[in-house]
Amino acid sequence: MKLTLKIWRQANASDKGALKTYELDGVSQDMSFLEMLDLLNEQLLHNDEEPVAFDSDCREGICGMCSLMINGEAHGPEVTTTCQLHMRSFKDGDTITIEPWRAASFPIVKDLIVDRSAFDRIIQNGGYISANTGSAPEANSVPAPRDKAMRAFNTATCIGCGACVAACPNGSASLFLGAKITHLGELPQGQPERYSRVQSMLAQHDHEGFGGCTNIGECASACPKEIPLDVISQLNKDLRNSMILG
């Protein structure tokens, strides 16, 4: 395939940045989207040009590092991560616009790379169980109802990629926050800190400059792990209960 790529180029955080157009030929439909970018960078290096900087790590849809707006959609046209998106989703002659996450809380570092350390600071403010339990216990040693265990497991699949923030018109991280609150709050181990956790993590969320949730639902639509919107309801319930219980 031959493609026209419009890619955001920005030398550093203080640079103004702009979209730059590239022509790329020889793209196989079996390539992943990131392999297509690798091919472009090989072409740029061959021409003594600066390669496009972008994040990636596992390239297996697990780590959450890959984070691109593709034709205005977080991770592109399929419900998957950017690294698991393949070029068969596009046609010969297509024009593809590639941008970084657009959110004030995710400042651009260079080109398509953004700083998502705000997520790390939210986790540092309660996204864990602080009791020292030694090594990992046997999985069945703490009884838990199956429905709660499954809900905890399903919400724990959040990989922290930030697609929810990039897709949200308000730049809210409520889906990410709700997933972390829910997966810890559903199990017995998470109960002692359940309400202090939601208050401290939400306070850090707001401190980082993320917007508020207005139930538009774009976050859940963009989530590659299909985290359900009801985790935000759980977040609000736990916050309300934490205020009632003091």
Secondary structure, 3 states (H helix, E strand, C coil): CCEEEEEEECCCCCCCCEEEEEEECCCCCCCEHHHHHHHHHHHHHHCCCCCCCCCCCCCCCCCCCCCCEECCEECCCCCCCHHHCEHHHCCCCCEEEEECCCCCCCCEEECCEECCHHHHHHHHCCCCCCCCCCCCCCCCCCCCCHHHHHHHHHHCCCCCCCHHHHHCCCCCCHHHHHHHHHHHHCCHHHCCCHHHHHHHHHHHHHHCCCCCCCCCCHHHHHCCCCCCCHHHHHHHHHHHHHHHHC
